Amino acid sequence: MTDSRLQQAIKRYQTAIEQLKTTIDASTDPNHLVADAVKPIQPEETKQQLTLTQVLEVFTARDEVQAALADTTQTSGESLAAITQLDKILKENASAIATICETADWQTSFNPPKEAWWWSLQPEHKSDKFWDGLDWFWSAVSVSSLTISLGLVGDISSRFLTGGPDTLGALAVSTQSILTLLTAGGALTLAGQEAYKSILKSRKIPERFWHEISAGFSLLLVFGLVGLRLSLPQIATQYSQWGFNNYQEGDWGSAEENYQRAIKLNPDDTLAHFRLGLLYEELQKLDLARTEYQIAVQDNIPDAINNLSRLYILNKNYPAAVALLLKALASEQKLKPSAETKHALLKNLGWARLMQGHYPDAEAKLLEAIDLQQSTKLTKNIAAPHCLLAQVMEAQKDKKGALTEWETCNQYADIASSTDDDGWVITAQKRLAEQENKK
């Protein structure tokens, strides 16, 4: 068979290539662009743009050339040279073709034979010594970032999941886990890498930048997780406030959960420790309350110092209570306790001194507490200093003065809000009854 059919196929291929090249050159010619900019565009002068039809014409023409080659028994060197030259032009314009179509998608639509390389035409990757030479570095950055991210996810998740996840905790854990898995999947799994490459191709991003972009996403994930980790104290403060609201509403179970979440998110949240100590004291879990107060005292919270000293007194650890109270009162300018808290500190110091048998010092501190409540017109816990002062006077054999203090103690005792007052008021009533019987 002669190569007449091949000549016709080559001619068609040549025509298609020329039209393709002309269109591409016209669309990228800077002189053409200038001309367009300086004069109005008429309908017949509208700049041509490369179309899918032109590309398909080139490919189908090349198919015809391949078919003619297969059927031709005598092929001239001139014909082969022409085909080689036209193929070279086609490959040189692969980048322009790739901007308007994804040839890989046509593999499914037209199912061309494997040897039909033009149907899977891709722009030739030009090696860049600088960028490509750093691929190992960016890969290392990606792996290192993902390792750090996984560690942060584990740390943050364990903090949020303490006591069971709530809505905010579940949202934080699921969001960071999904982002980490997506990033890790794109970098470490074959399916993820293929999907990642497909996305970058669709965005027309040069392949030489892929490693850098992957590293960038990994670093962004690390920065996001670090930001979340650094924001945990603020989130802990919110949990502590929710817990305090629950405490005031009498929902002590929810209050404990929120306090524990706050402490898990930020172990240094001394206010949350103090509030949890208050809750445990209400629940008569005094050992747990003492532990929480001890942590809060490290941040010099005056109310925590006062409450811890009271628990020391109840536990008969008077030296520890006195040392704590003396230090707090000596640092009054720094701690700036409220009048109510200072009143309680003086009362507890007088109480501890009473139990130690230091009656003059106990009397002095209790009188100072009484003077403070009168000068500042306090309305809470005003009975306690009088109840204790009555005991001091009894110990000093001042029965008349003691009786006066017992009367005040009985008058102002608030049994509903103070368990200490309950025991003292019983003694006060007993002393008053004894005095009444003597009349």
C-alpha positions, 0 to 999 in steps of 0.5 A: 500500500502506498503512503497516499493516505498517510500524506493526506493524514499528515496534511490534515495534522499539519493544518490542525497544528498550524491553526493551533499554533497560530491561535496560541501565538496570537493570544500570547503576542505582546504586540497583538495585545498592545494593538488591542489596547490602543484601538477599539475591537471590531467584531471581525478583529476579535482576538481568537482564543484556543478552543477545545474543538481545535485541540480535539481536531489536532488529536484526532488528526494525529489518530488518523496519522497513526492509523495510516502509519499502521496500514502503510507498508512503504513510508518515506523518510520525508513523511516520518520527518514531517510527523516528527516535526509536527509532534515536536510542535504539539509537545512544545505547546502542551502548556497552552493546551493544559490551560484550557483542558485536562487531557487526563479526563479524556482517557475515560471519555475516549479510551485511547490506546496506550501508545496514543501519547497525545491524549495524555499530553502534559506540559514538560516539567522543567527542572529548577535546580533551586526549588527542586533541590529543596524538596527534601527540606520541605518534605522534612518540614511537612513530616515534622509539622505533622508529628508536632500536630499529632502531639498537640492534638493528643494533648488538647483532646485529652484536656477537653475530654476530661469528665466526658466531652461537652458541646464545646469540647467535642467541637474543638476535638473533632475540628482539630482531629479532622484538619490533622487527618486531612493534612496527614492523609494528603502528605502520607497516604497514596490516595491522599497524595493523588487527591492533593495533586489533582487539586493543585493541578486543577488550580494550575499550580506548577509542580515545582511548588507542590512540596512547598505548598504541602509544607505550608499547609502543615505549618499552618496546621501547627500554628493553628493548633499552637494558637488553640493551645495558647488560648486554653487559659481563656477557654478555662476561664469561661468553664470556671465561670460556667461552673460558678454559675452552676454553683450559685444555681445549686447545680453542684454536679455540673459545677464540679464538672466545669471546674474540673474541665477548667483545671484540666485545660489550665492547671494554673487557674487558681481561681478555679481551684479555689471555687472547686475548694468551696464546692468540696467544702459545701459537700463536706469533702474537707480533704479535697477542699484542703488540696484545692485551697492549698493550690489557690493559696500559691497565688495569694488569693486572700479568701483561699488563705482564710478558708484553708486556715479554717480547715487547719484549725478544724483539723487541729493544725493550729501552727499551720493556721497561725503561720498562714494567717500572720503572713496574710495579715502582714502582706495586707497591702499586697493582697488587698483583702476585702473588709469582709475577708480581713474580718474573717482572717482576724477572727480565724487568727483569734480562734487559732490563738484561743485553741493554742491557749494564747488568750491575750493575743486571741482577745486582741485579734478578736476585738480588732475583728469586732472593731472592723465589722462595726467601722465598715458596717459588715452584716455577715458572720458578725456573730463568730468573733463574739462567740470566740471572744466569750470563750476567751473571757471564760478562759480568763475567768471574766464571767461577766464579760463572757456572758455579754459576748454570749448574748451577742453571739446568740443574737447574731448567729446565722446557723443556716449559713455557718456550721461554726455558728451552730456549735457556738450558739448551742454553748451560748444558749447553755450559758445564758440558760445557766445564768437565767437559772441563777436568778 
